[in-house]
Amino acid sequence: MNRVTLLAAMSAFALAAYIIEMVRRRKLREEYSILWLFGSIVMVVLSVRRDWLEAASHTVGIFYPPSFLFLVAIFFVLLILIHFSITVSRLYVMNKKMAQELALLKERLSGERPR
């Protein structure tokens, strides 16, 4: 096992352990941790199984197999960013709807008060 493989595997294990600890301490919800854990498992498998990494990198057309690991990591980070963008967009719509409903309720209550 060379240094790049060892570094990639240890980094992926450290990421998985950190995500599990964040979920255990309830600082990260389970639904957000799935992509992180799946990405770290893929990184560990590709780091440990050098023949799979070389086959995948040659299939894609990448000459240097560790570069394929970076490509996979970037792909997972993009997936996580898209997931967070969808979540933020959904929260924005919910927040806007609640603010409008609150404004309507305030208007209704202020109109019912005797003057």
Backbone as XML, in Angstrom:
<?xml version="1.0"?>
<chain id="A" units="angstrom">
  <residue number="1" name="MET">
    <atom name="N" x="0.861" y="-1.175" z="0.000"/>
    <atom name="CA" x="0.000" y="0.000" z="0.000"/>
    <atom name="C" x="0.903" y="1.233" z="0.000"/>
  </residue>
  <residue number="2" name="ASN">
    <atom name="N" x="0.723" y="2.085" z="-1.005"/>
    <atom name="CA" x="1.588" y="3.266" z="-1.075"/>
    <atom name="C" x="1.000" y="4.415" z="-0.254"/>
  </residue>
  <residue number="3" name="ARG">
    <atom name="N" x="1.720" y="5.515" z="-0.203"/>
    <atom name="CA" x="1.331" y="6.627" z="0.667"/>
    <atom name="C" x="0.035" y="7.300" z="0.236"/>
  </residue>
  <residue number="4" name="VAL">
    <atom name="N" x="-0.169" y="7.425" z="-1.084"/>
    <atom name="CA" x="-1.396" y="8.071" z="-1.571"/>
    <atom name="C" x="-2.612" y="7.245" z="-1.184"/>
  </residue>
  <residue number="5" name="THR">
    <atom name="N" x="-2.509" y="5.940" z="-1.349"/>
    <atom name="CA" x="-3.613" y="5.056" z="-0.990"/>
    <atom name="C" x="-3.886" y="5.113" z="0.497"/>
  </residue>
  <residue number="6" name="LEU">
    <atom name="N" x="-2.822" y="5.077" z="1.280"/>
    <atom name="CA" x="-2.971" y="5.138" z="2.732"/>
    <atom name="C" x="-3.576" y="6.469" z="3.168"/>
  </residue>
  <residue number="7" name="LEU">
    <atom name="N" x="-3.123" y="7.570" z="2.575"/>
    <atom name="CA" x="-3.659" y="8.886" z="2.914"/>
    <atom name="C" x="-5.132" y="8.995" z="2.526"/>
  </residue>
  <residue number="8" name="ALA">
    <atom name="N" x="-5.502" y="8.498" z="1.365"/>
    <atom name="CA" x="-6.893" y="8.565" z="0.924"/>
    <atom name="C" x="-7.791" y="7.722" z="1.823"/>
  </residue>
  <residue number="9" name="ALA">
    <atom name="N" x="-7.347" y="6.519" z="2.165"/>
    <atom name="CA" x="-8.157" y="5.646" z="3.026"/>
    <atom name="C" x="-8.301" y="6.239" z="4.420"/>
  </residue>
  <residue number="10" name="MET">
    <atom name="N" x="-7.210" y="6.764" z="4.969"/>
    <atom name="CA" x="-7.289" y="7.358" z="6.305"/>
    <atom name="C" x="-8.170" y="8.607" z="6.312"/>
  </residue>
  <residue number="11" name="SER">
    <atom name="N" x="-8.102" y="9.403" z="5.260"/>
    <atom name="CA" x="-8.950" y="10.596" z="5.170"/>
    <atom name="C" x="-10.421" y="10.215" z="5.090"/>
  </residue>
  <residue number="12" name="ALA">
    <atom name="N" x="-10.713" y="9.186" z="4.315"/>
    <atom name="CA" x="-12.108" y="8.754" z="4.193"/>
    <atom name="C" x="-12.611" y="8.172" z="5.513"/>
  </residue>
  <residue number="13" name="PHE">
    <atom name="N" x="-11.778" y="7.396" z="6.206"/>
    <atom name="CA" x="-12.170" y="6.866" z="7.529"/>
    <atom name="C" x="-12.392" y="8.013" z="8.519"/>
  </residue>
  <residue number="14" name="ALA">
    <atom name="N" x="-11.511" y="9.001" z="8.489"/>
    <atom name="CA" x="-11.651" y="10.135" z="9.408"/>
    <atom name="C" x="-12.930" y="10.909" z="9.118"/>
  </residue>
  <residue number="15" name="LEU">
    <atom name="N" x="-13.254" y="11.078" z="7.845"/>
    <atom name="CA" x="-14.488" y="11.775" z="7.477"/>
    <atom name="C" x="-15.707" y="10.999" z="7.960"/>
  </residue>
  <residue number="16" name="ALA">
    <atom name="N" x="-15.706" y="9.694" z="7.748"/>
    <atom name="CA" x="-16.838" y="8.866" z="8.189"/>
    <atom name="C" x="-16.984" y="8.904" z="9.707"/>
  </residue>
  <residue number="17" name="ALA">
    <atom name="N" x="-15.878" y="8.827" z="10.412"/>
    <atom name="CA" x="-15.932" y="8.876" z="11.879"/>
    <atom name="C" x="-16.440" y="10.235" z="12.359"/>
  </residue>
  <residue number="18" name="TYR">
    <atom name="N" x="-16.002" y="11.302" z="11.711"/>
    <atom name="CA" x="-16.458" y="12.644" z="12.089"/>
    <atom name="C" x="-17.960" y="12.802" z="11.845"/>
  </residue>
  <residue number="19" name="ILE">
    <atom name="N" x="-18.437" y="12.301" z="10.717"/>
    <atom name="CA" x="-19.873" y="12.401" z="10.406"/>
    <atom name="C" x="-20.683" y="11.594" z="11.414"/>
  </residue>
  <residue number="20" name="ILE">
    <atom name="N" x="-20.242" y="10.400" z="11.733"/>
    <atom name="CA" x="-20.960" y="9.571" z="12.710"/>
    <atom name="C" x="-20.979" y="10.262" z="14.078"/>
  </residue>
  <residue number="21" name="GLU">
    <atom name="N" x="-19.870" y="10.865" z="14.465"/>
    <atom name="CA" x="-19.828" y="11.572" z="15.750"/>
    <atom name="C" x="-20.757" y="12.778" z="15.745"/>
  </residue>
  <residue number="22" name="MET">
    <atom name="N" x="-20.834" y="13.498" z="14.635"/>
    <atom name="CA" x="-21.742" y="14.643" z="14.541"/>
    <atom name="C" x="-23.204" y="14.198" z="14.623"/>
  </residue>
  <residue number="23" name="VAL">
    <atom name="N" x="-23.518" y="13.071" z="14.021"/>
    <atom name="CA" x="-24.893" y="12.541" z="14.100"/>
    <atom name="C" x="-25.175" y="12.087" z="15.524"/>
  </residue>
  <residue number="24" name="ARG">
    <atom name="N" x="-24.205" y="11.441" z="16.142"/>
    <atom name="CA" x="-24.398" y="10.953" z="17.507"/>
    <atom name="C" x="-24.623" y="12.104" z="18.490"/>
  </residue>
  <residue number="25" name="ARG">
    <atom name="N" x="-23.940" y="13.219" z="18.286"/>
    <atom name="CA" x="-24.111" y="14.388" z="19.160"/>
    <atom name="C" x="-25.293" y="15.259" z="18.749"/>
  </residue>
  <residue number="26" name="ARG">
    <atom name="N" x="-26.019" y="14.826" z="17.727"/>
    <atom name="CA" x="-27.202" y="15.529" z="17.212"/>
    <atom name="C" x="-26.869" y="16.923" z="16.683"/>
  </residue>
  <residue number="27" name="LYS">
    <atom name="N" x="-25.680" y="17.061" z="16.125"/>
    <atom name="CA" x="-25.311" y="18.312" z="15.471"/>
    <atom name="C" x="-25.545" y="18.236" z="13.971"/>
  </residue>
  <residue number="28" name="LEU">
    <atom name="N" x="-25.759" y="17.032" z="13.478"/>
    <atom name="CA" x="-26.040" y="16.818" z="12.055"/>
    <atom name="C" x="-27.169" y="15.808" z="11.966"/>
  </residue>
  <residue number="29" name="ARG">
    <atom name="N" x="-28.185" y="16.147" z="11.186"/>
    <atom name="CA" x="-29.323" y="15.240" z="11.056"/>
    <atom name="C" x="-28.949" y="14.054" z="10.172"/>
  </residue>
  <residue number="30" name="GLU">
    <atom name="N" x="-29.651" y="12.951" z="10.404"/>
    <atom name="CA" x="-29.339" y="11.715" z="9.692"/>
    <atom name="C" x="-29.528" y="11.860" z="8.192"/>
  </residue>
  <residue number="31" name="GLU">
    <atom name="N" x="-30.552" y="12.619" z="7.805"/>
    <atom name="CA" x="-30.842" y="12.751" z="6.379"/>
    <atom name="C" x="-29.711" y="13.446" z="5.627"/>
  </residue>
  <residue number="32" name="TYR">
    <atom name="N" x="-28.978" y="14.322" z="6.297"/>
    <atom name="CA" x="-27.866" y="15.003" z="5.640"/>
    <atom name="C" x="-26.581" y="14.188" z="5.693"/>
  </residue>
  <residue number="33" name="SER">
    <atom name="N" x="-26.525" y="13.226" z="6.585"/>
    <atom name="CA" x="-25.292" y="12.460" z="6.736"/>
    <atom name="C" x="-25.185" y="11.306" z="5.754"/>
  </residue>
  <residue number="34" name="ILE">
    <atom name="N" x="-26.295" y="10.933" z="5.127"/>
    <atom name="CA" x="-26.278" y="9.758" z="4.250"/>
    <atom name="C" x="-25.327" y="9.952" z="3.076"/>
  </residue>
  <residue number="35" name="LEU">
    <atom name="N" x="-25.410" y="11.103" z="2.418"/>
    <atom name="CA" x="-24.521" y="11.341" z="1.273"/>
    <atom name="C" x="-23.056" y="11.385" z="1.705"/>
  </residue>
  <residue number="36" name="TRP">
    <atom name="N" x="-22.795" y="11.998" z="2.873"/>
    <atom name="CA" x="-21.410" y="12.059" z="3.360"/>
    <atom name="C" x="-20.874" y="10.657" z="3.651"/>
  </residue>
  <residue number="37" name="LEU">
    <atom name="N" x="-21.688" y="9.861" z="4.324"/>
    <atom name="CA" x="-21.231" y="8.504" z="4.655"/>
    <atom name="C" x="-21.066" y="7.651" z="3.405"/>
  </residue>
  <residue number="38" name="PHE">
    <atom name="N" x="-22.016" y="7.764" z="2.471"/>
    <atom name="CA" x="-21.895" y="6.990" z="1.237"/>
    <atom name="C" x="-20.649" y="7.411" z="0.454"/>
  </residue>
  <residue number="39" name="GLY">
    <atom name="N" x="-20.387" y="8.706" z="0.400"/>
    <atom name="CA" x="-19.186" y="9.186" z="-0.291"/>
    <atom name="C" x="-17.904" y="8.696" z="0.364"/>
  </residue>
  <residue number="40" name="SER">
    <atom name="N" x="-17.880" y="8.683" z="1.692"/>
    <atom name="CA" x="-16.666" y="8.214" z="2.369"/>
    <atom name="C" x="-16.485" y="6.707" z="2.201"/>
  </residue>
  <residue number="41" name="ILE">
    <atom name="N" x="-17.585" y="5.958" z="2.160"/>
    <atom name="CA" x="-17.467" y="4.507" z="1.932"/>
    <atom name="C" x="-16.923" y="4.240" z="0.528"/>
  </residue>
  <residue number="42" name="VAL">
    <atom name="N" x="-17.418" y="4.979" z="-0.456"/>
    <atom name="CA" x="-16.909" y="4.805" z="-1.823"/>
    <atom name="C" x="-15.421" y="5.149" z="-1.877"/>
  </residue>
  <residue number="43" name="MET">
    <atom name="N" x="-15.029" y="6.204" z="-1.167"/>
    <atom name="CA" x="-13.613" y="6.592" z="-1.156"/>
    <atom name="C" x="-12.746" y="5.515" z="-0.492"/>
  </residue>
  <residue number="44" name="VAL">
    <atom name="N" x="-13.247" y="4.923" z="0.588"/>
    <atom name="CA" x="-12.475" y="3.864" z="1.256"/>
    <atom name="C" x="-12.328" y="2.660" z="0.340"/>
  </residue>
  <residue number="45" name="VAL">
    <atom name="N" x="-13.417" y="2.265" z="-0.288"/>
    <atom name="CA" x="-13.364" y="1.083" z="-1.165"/>
    <atom name="C" x="-12.416" y="1.319" z="-2.328"/>
  </residue>
  <residue number="46" name="LEU">
    <atom name="N" x="-12.528" y="2.493" z="-2.947"/>
    <atom name="CA" x="-11.646" y="2.772" z="-4.084"/>
    <atom name="C" x="-10.193" y="2.946" z="-3.648"/>
  </residue>
  <residue number="47" name="SER">
    <atom name="N" x="-9.984" y="3.388" z="-2.419"/>
    <atom name="CA" x="-8.613" y="3.537" z="-1.936"/>
    <atom name="C" x="-7.975" y="2.191" z="-1.616"/>
  </residue>
  <residue number="48" name="VAL">
    <atom name="N" x="-8.746" y="1.312" z="-1.024"/>
    <atom name="CA" x="-8.207" y="0.016" z="-0.621"/>
    <atom name="C" x="-8.084" y="-0.929" z="-1.813"/>
  </residue>
  <residue number="49" name="ARG">
    <atom name="N" x="-9.080" y="-0.914" z="-2.669"/>
    <atom name="CA" x="-9.054" y="-1.790" z="-3.852"/>
    <atom name="C" x="-8.406" y="-1.048" z="-5.016"/>
  </residue>
  <residue number="50" name="ARG">
    <atom name="N" x="-7.125" y="-1.126" z="-5.083"/>
    <atom name="CA" x="-6.358" y="-0.399" z="-6.099"/>
    <atom name="C" x="-6.719" y="-0.869" z="-7.514"/>
  </residue>
  <residue number="51" name="ASP">
    <atom name="N" x="-7.012" y="-2.181" z="-7.672"/>
    <atom name="CA" x="-7.344" y="-2.683" z="-9.007"/>
    <atom name="C" x="-8.678" y="-2.110" z="-9.494"/>
  </residue>
  <residue number="52" name="TRP">
    <atom name="N" x="-9.639" y="-1.948" z="-8.598"/>
    <atom name="CA" x="-10.918" y="-1.330" z="-8.981"/>
    <atom name="C" x="-10.712" y="0.135" z="-9.360"/>
  </residue>
  <residue number="53" name="LEU">
    <atom name="N" x="-9.861" y="0.808" z="-8.594"/>
    <atom name="CA" x="-9.592" y="2.220" z="-8.881"/>
    <atom name="C" x="-8.925" y="2.373" z="-10.244"/>
  </residue>
  <residue number="54" name="GLU">
    <atom name="N" x="-7.962" y="1.513" z="-10.528"/>
    <atom name="CA" x="-7.278" y="1.600" z="-11.833"/>
    <atom name="C" x="-8.230" y="1.265" z="-12.975"/>
  </residue>
  <residue number="55" name="ALA">
    <atom name="N" x="-9.086" y="0.256" z="-12.772"/>
    <atom name="CA" x="-10.047" y="-0.100" z="-13.826"/>
    <atom name="C" x="-11.032" y="1.038" z="-14.074"/>
  </residue>
  <residue number="56" name="ALA">
    <atom name="N" x="-11.511" y="1.640" z="-12.994"/>
    <atom name="CA" x="-12.468" y="2.746" z="-13.146"/>
    <atom name="C" x="-11.812" y="3.954" z="-13.798"/>
  </residue>
  <residue number="57" name="SER">
    <atom name="N" x="-10.586" y="4.243" z="-13.403"/>
    <atom name="CA" x="-9.914" y="5.414" z="-13.982"/>
    <atom name="C" x="-9.591" y="5.196" z="-15.456"/>
  </residue>
  <residue number="58" name="HIS">
    <atom name="N" x="-9.211" y="3.989" z="-15.818"/>
    <atom name="CA" x="-8.939" y="3.716" z="-17.234"/>
    <atom name="C" x="-10.224" y="3.708" z="-18.050"/>
  </residue>
  <residue number="59" name="THR">
    <atom name="N" x="-11.326" y="3.272" z="-17.424"/>
    <atom name="CA" x="-12.610" y="3.291" z="-18.121"/>
    <atom name="C" x="-13.023" y="4.732" z="-18.441"/>
  </residue>
  <residue number="60" name="VAL">
    <atom name="N" x="-12.795" y="5.614" z="-17.487"/>
    <atom name="CA" x="-13.161" y="7.022" z="-17.691"/>
    <atom name="C" x="-12.151" y="7.709" z="-18.594"/>
  </residue>
  <residue number="61" name="GLY">
    <atom name="N" x="-10.916" y="7.207" z="-18.613"/>
    <atom name="CA" x="-9.885" y="7.802" z="-19.459"/>
    <atom name="C" x="-8.900" y="8.650" z="-18.687"/>
  </residue>
  <residue number="62" name="ILE">
    <atom name="N" x="-8.806" y="8.408" z="-17.382"/>
    <atom name="CA" x="-7.868" y="9.143" z="-16.549"/>
    <atom name="C" x="-6.605" y="8.305" z="-16.398"/>
  </residue>
  <residue number="63" name="PHE">
    <atom name="N" x="-5.450" y="8.901" z="-16.698"/>
    <atom name="CA" x="-4.196" y="8.160" z="-16.689"/>
    <atom name="C" x="-3.717" y="7.866" z="-15.275"/>
  </residue>
  <residue number="64" name="TYR">
    <atom name="N" x="-3.831" y="8.833" z="-14.365"/>
    <atom name="CA" x="-3.313" y="8.699" z="-13.001"/>
    <atom name="C" x="-4.473" y="8.330" z="-12.072"/>
  </residue>
  <residue number="65" name="PRO">
    <atom name="N" x="-4.539" y="7.099" z="-11.561"/>
    <atom name="CA" x="-5.699" y="6.632" z="-10.783"/>
    <atom name="C" x="-6.047" y="7.480" z="-9.551"/>
  </residue>
  <residue number="66" name="PRO">
    <atom name="N" x="-5.089" y="8.001" z="-8.767"/>
    <atom name="CA" x="-5.510" y="8.850" z="-7.637"/>
    <atom name="C" x="-6.286" y="10.097" z="-8.073"/>
  </residue>
  <residue number="67" name="SER">
    <atom name="N" x="-6.087" y="10.547" z="-9.294"/>
    <atom name="CA" x="-6.886" y="11.678" z="-9.785"/>
    <atom name="C" x="-8.360" y="11.301" z="-9.873"/>
  </residue>
  <residue number="68" name="PHE">
    <atom name="N" x="-8.607" y="10.033" z="-10.138"/>
    <atom name="CA" x="-10.002" y="9.576" z="-10.183"/>
    <atom name="C" x="-10.637" y="9.688" z="-8.801"/>
  </residue>
  <residue number="69" name="LEU">
    <atom name="N" x="-9.859" y="9.464" z="-7.740"/>
    <atom name="CA" x="-10.385" y="9.643" z="-6.385"/>
    <atom name="C" x="-10.830" y="11.089" z="-6.162"/>
  </residue>
  <residue number="70" name="PHE">
    <atom name="N" x="-10.028" y="12.037" z="-6.609"/>
    <atom name="CA" x="-10.412" y="13.446" z="-6.476"/>
    <atom name="C" x="-11.668" y="13.749" z="-7.286"/>
  </residue>
  <residue number="71" name="LEU">
    <atom name="N" x="-11.785" y="13.134" z="-8.459"/>
    <atom name="CA" x="-12.973" y="13.334" z="-9.281"/>
    <atom name="C" x="-14.212" y="12.802" z="-8.561"/>
  </residue>
  <residue number="72" name="VAL">
    <atom name="N" x="-14.094" y="11.629" z="-7.934"/>
    <atom name="CA" x="-15.220" y="11.055" z="-7.189"/>
    <atom name="C" x="-15.556" y="11.944" z="-5.997"/>
  </residue>
  <residue number="73" name="ALA">
    <atom name="N" x="-14.543" y="12.444" z="-5.301"/>
    <atom name="CA" x="-14.780" y="13.321" z="-4.148"/>
    <atom name="C" x="-15.479" y="14.605" z="-4.588"/>
  </residue>
  <residue number="74" name="ILE">
    <atom name="N" x="-15.037" y="15.177" z="-5.675"/>
    <atom name="CA" x="-15.676" y="16.396" z="-6.186"/>
    <atom name="C" x="-17.119" y="16.112" z="-6.587"/>
  </residue>
  <residue number="75" name="PHE">
    <atom name="N" x="-17.361" y="14.952" z="-7.172"/>
    <atom name="CA" x="-18.721" y="14.571" z="-7.551"/>
    <atom name="C" x="-19.630" y="14.498" z="-6.324"/>
  </residue>
  <residue number="76" name="PHE">
    <atom name="N" x="-19.158" y="13.884" z="-5.246"/>
    <atom name="CA" x="-19.976" y="13.789" z="-4.038"/>
    <atom name="C" x="-20.189" y="15.156" z="-3.396"/>
  </residue>
  <residue number="77" name="VAL">
    <atom name="N" x="-19.173" y="15.997" z="-3.420"/>
    <atom name="CA" x="-19.345" y="17.347" z="-2.871"/>
    <atom name="C" x="-20.387" y="18.117" z="-3.684"/>
  </residue>
  <residue number="78" name="LEU">
    <atom name="N" x="-20.377" y="17.954" z="-5.009"/>
    <atom name="CA" x="-21.392" y="18.603" z="-5.832"/>
    <atom name="C" x="-22.785" y="18.077" z="-5.510"/>
  </residue>
  <residue number="79" name="LEU">
    <atom name="N" x="-22.908" y="16.767" z="-5.312"/>
    <atom name="CA" x="-24.214" y="16.203" z="-4.936"/>
    <atom name="C" x="-24.699" y="16.781" z="-3.608"/>
  </residue>
  <residue number="80" name="ILE">
    <atom name="N" x="-23.792" y="16.907" z="-2.669"/>
    <atom name="CA" x="-24.175" y="17.451" z="-1.358"/>
    <atom name="C" x="-24.570" y="18.921" z="-1.495"/>
  </residue>
  <residue number="81" name="LEU">
    <atom name="N" x="-23.854" y="19.678" z="-2.299"/>
    <atom name="CA" x="-24.207" y="21.080" z="-2.514"/>
    <atom name="C" x="-25.575" y="21.209" z="-3.178"/>
  </residue>
  <residue number="82" name="ILE">
    <atom name="N" x="-25.867" y="20.360" z="-4.135"/>
    <atom name="CA" x="-27.188" y="20.390" z="-4.772"/>
    <atom name="C" x="-28.263" y="20.036" z="-3.754"/>
  </residue>
  <residue number="83" name="HIS">
    <atom name="N" x="-28.001" y="19.041" z="-2.921"/>
    <atom name="CA" x="-28.957" y="18.657" z="-1.879"/>
    <atom name="C" x="-29.210" y="19.824" z="-0.925"/>
  </residue>
  <residue number="84" name="PHE">
    <atom name="N" x="-28.159" y="20.518" z="-0.514"/>
    <atom name="CA" x="-28.332" y="21.660" z="0.380"/>
    <atom name="C" x="-29.049" y="22.811" z="-0.326"/>
  </residue>
  <residue number="85" name="SER">
    <atom name="N" x="-28.794" y="23.007" z="-1.605"/>
    <atom name="CA" x="-29.488" y="24.058" z="-2.344"/>
    <atom name="C" x="-30.980" y="23.776" z="-2.415"/>
  </residue>
  <residue number="86" name="ILE">
    <atom name="N" x="-31.337" y="22.525" z="-2.624"/>
    <atom name="CA" x="-32.756" y="22.152" z="-2.645"/>
    <atom name="C" x="-33.382" y="22.391" z="-1.278"/>
  </residue>
  <residue number="87" name="THR">
    <atom name="N" x="-32.675" y="22.024" z="-0.227"/>
    <atom name="CA" x="-33.195" y="22.225" z="1.128"/>
    <atom name="C" x="-33.361" y="23.702" z="1.440"/>
  </residue>
  <residue number="88" name="VAL">
    <atom name="N" x="-32.375" y="24.530" z="1.088"/>
    <atom name="CA" x="-32.464" y="25.967" z="1.338"/>
    <atom name="C" x="-33.611" y="26.578" z="0.532"/>
  </residue>
  <residue number="89" name="SER">
    <atom name="N" x="-33.794" y="26.134" z="-0.696"/>
    <atom name="CA" x="-34.894" y="26.647" z="-1.514"/>
    <atom name="C" x="-36.241" y="26.290" z="-0.902"/>
  </residue>
  <residue number="90" name="ARG">
    <atom name="N" x="-36.372" y="25.066" z="-0.428"/>
    <atom name="CA" x="-37.615" y="24.633" z="0.207"/>
    <atom name="C" x="-37.876" y="25.445" z="1.485"/>
  </residue>
  <residue number="91" name="LEU">
    <atom name="N" x="-36.846" y="25.678" z="2.275"/>
    <atom name="CA" x="-37.002" y="26.468" z="3.492"/>
    <atom name="C" x="-37.356" y="27.919" z="3.174"/>
  </residue>
  <residue number="92" name="TYR">
    <atom name="N" x="-36.804" y="28.463" z="2.093"/>
    <atom name="CA" x="-37.128" y="29.829" z="1.691"/>
    <atom name="C" x="-38.611" y="29.950" z="1.358"/>
  </residue>
  <residue number="93" name="VAL">
    <atom name="N" x="-39.132" y="28.992" z="0.605"/>
    <atom name="CA" x="-40.550" y="29.025" z="0.232"/>
    <atom name="C" x="-41.421" y="28.897" z="1.478"/>
  </residue>
  <residue number="94" name="MET">
    <atom name="N" x="-41.059" y="27.995" z="2.389"/>
    <atom name="CA" x="-41.833" y="27.826" z="3.623"/>
    <atom name="C" x="-41.783" y="29.098" z="4.476"/>
  </residue>
  <residue number="95" name="ASN">
    <atom name="N" x="-40.630" y="29.732" z="4.578"/>
    <atom name="CA" x="-40.484" y="30.951" z="5.361"/>
    <atom name="C" x="-41.309" y="32.086" z="4.768"/>
  </residue>
  <residue number="96" name="LYS">
    <atom name="N" x="-41.292" y="32.208" z="3.464"/>
    <atom name="CA" x="-42.068" y="33.251" z="2.784"/>
    <atom name="C" x="-43.561" y="33.033" z="3.015"/>
  </residue>
  <residue number="97" name="LYS">
    <atom name="N" x="-44.010" y="31.793" z="2.918"/>
    <atom name="CA" x="-45.430" y="31.477" z="3.117"/>
    <atom name="C" x="-45.840" y="31.774" z="4.563"/>
  </residue>
  <residue number="98" name="MET">
    <atom name="N" x="-44.994" y="31.418" z="5.530"/>
    <atom name="CA" x="-45.324" y="31.685" z="6.928"/>
    <atom name="C" x="-45.358" y="33.179" z="7.210"/>
  </residue>
  <residue number="99" name="ALA">
    <atom name="N" x="-44.454" y="33.954" z="6.613"/>
    <atom name="CA" x="-44.452" y="35.405" z="6.811"/>
    <atom name="C" x="-45.717" y="36.023" z="6.228"/>
  </residue>
  <residue number="100" name="GLN">
    <atom name="N" x="-46.165" y="35.538" z="5.077"/>
    <atom name="CA" x="-47.396" y="36.057" z="4.477"/>
    <atom name="C" x="-48.608" y="35.699" z="5.338"/>
  </residue>
  <residue number="101" name="GLU">
    <atom name="N" x="-48.635" y="34.471" z="5.842"/>
    <atom name="CA" x="-49.758" y="34.071" z="6.696"/>
    <atom name="C" x="-49.756" y="34.873" z="7.997"/>
  </residue>
  <residue number="102" name="LEU">
    <atom name="N" x="-48.595" y="35.122" z="8.554"/>
    <atom name="CA" x="-48.501" y="35.925" z="9.773"/>
    <atom name="C" x="-48.973" y="37.357" z="9.516"/>
  </residue>
  <residue number="103" name="ALA">
    <atom name="N" x="-48.608" y="37.919" z="8.377"/>
    <atom name="CA" x="-49.051" y="39.277" z="8.038"/>
    <atom name="C" x="-50.561" y="39.318" z="7.874"/>
  </residue>
  <residue number="104" name="LEU">
    <atom name="N" x="-51.141" y="38.298" z="7.251"/>
    <atom name="CA" x="-52.595" y="38.250" z="7.099"/>
    <atom name="C" x="-53.287" y="38.113" z="8.452"/>
  </residue>
  <residue number="105" name="LEU">
    <atom name="N" x="-52.746" y="37.305" z="9.335"/>
    <atom name="CA" x="-53.323" y="37.158" z="10.670"/>
    <atom name="C" x="-53.238" y="38.465" z="11.458"/>
  </residue>
  <residue number="106" name="LYS">
    <atom name="N" x="-52.115" y="39.163" z="11.372"/>
    <atom name="CA" x="-51.972" y="40.454" z="12.050"/>
    <atom name="C" x="-52.973" y="41.460" z="11.502"/>
  </residue>
  <residue number="107" name="GLU">
    <atom name="N" x="-53.133" y="41.450" z="10.204"/>
    <atom name="CA" x="-54.087" y="42.367" z="9.581"/>
    <atom name="C" x="-55.503" y="42.057" z="10.032"/>
  </residue>
  <residue number="108" name="ARG">
    <atom name="N" x="-55.836" y="40.770" z="10.112"/>
    <atom name="CA" x="-57.163" y="40.371" z="10.544"/>
    <atom name="C" x="-57.390" y="40.754" z="12.000"/>
  </residue>
  <residue number="109" name="LEU">
    <atom name="N" x="-56.405" y="40.534" z="12.852"/>
    <atom name="CA" x="-56.547" y="40.876" z="14.269"/>
    <atom name="C" x="-56.617" y="42.381" z="14.492"/>
  </residue>
  <residue number="110" name="SER">
    <atom name="N" x="-55.850" y="43.144" z="13.743"/>
    <atom name="CA" x="-55.889" y="44.605" z="13.921"/>
    <atom name="C" x="-57.210" y="45.172" z="13.406"/>
  </residue>
  <residue number="111" name="GLY">
    <atom name="N" x="-57.832" y="44.516" z="12.449"/>
    <atom name="CA" x="-59.115" y="44.988" z="11.924"/>
    <atom name="C" x="-60.272" y="44.664" z="12.837"/>
  </residue>
  <residue number="112" name="GLU">
    <atom name="N" x="-60.148" y="43.690" z="13.727"/>
    <atom name="CA" x="-61.236" y="43.290" z="14.611"/>
    <atom name="C" x="-61.255" y="44.057" z="15.916"/>
  </residue>
  <residue number="113" name="ARG">
    <atom name="N" x="-60.206" y="44.788" z="16.244"/>
    <atom name="CA" x="-60.161" y="45.518" z="17.511"/>
    <atom name="C" x="-61.103" y="46.726" z="17.471"/>
  </residue>
  <residue number="114" name="PRO">
    <atom name="N" x="-61.815" y="46.945" z="18.571"/>
    <atom name="CA" x="-62.678" y="48.140" z="18.615"/>
    <atom name="C" x="-61.827" y="49.394" z="18.793"/>
  </residue>
  <residue number="115" name="ARG">
    <atom name="N" x="-62.228" y="50.452" z="18.161"/>
    <atom name="CA" x="-61.471" y="51.713" z="18.248"/>
    <atom name="C" x="-62.308" y="52.787" z="18.855"/>
  </residue>
</chain>
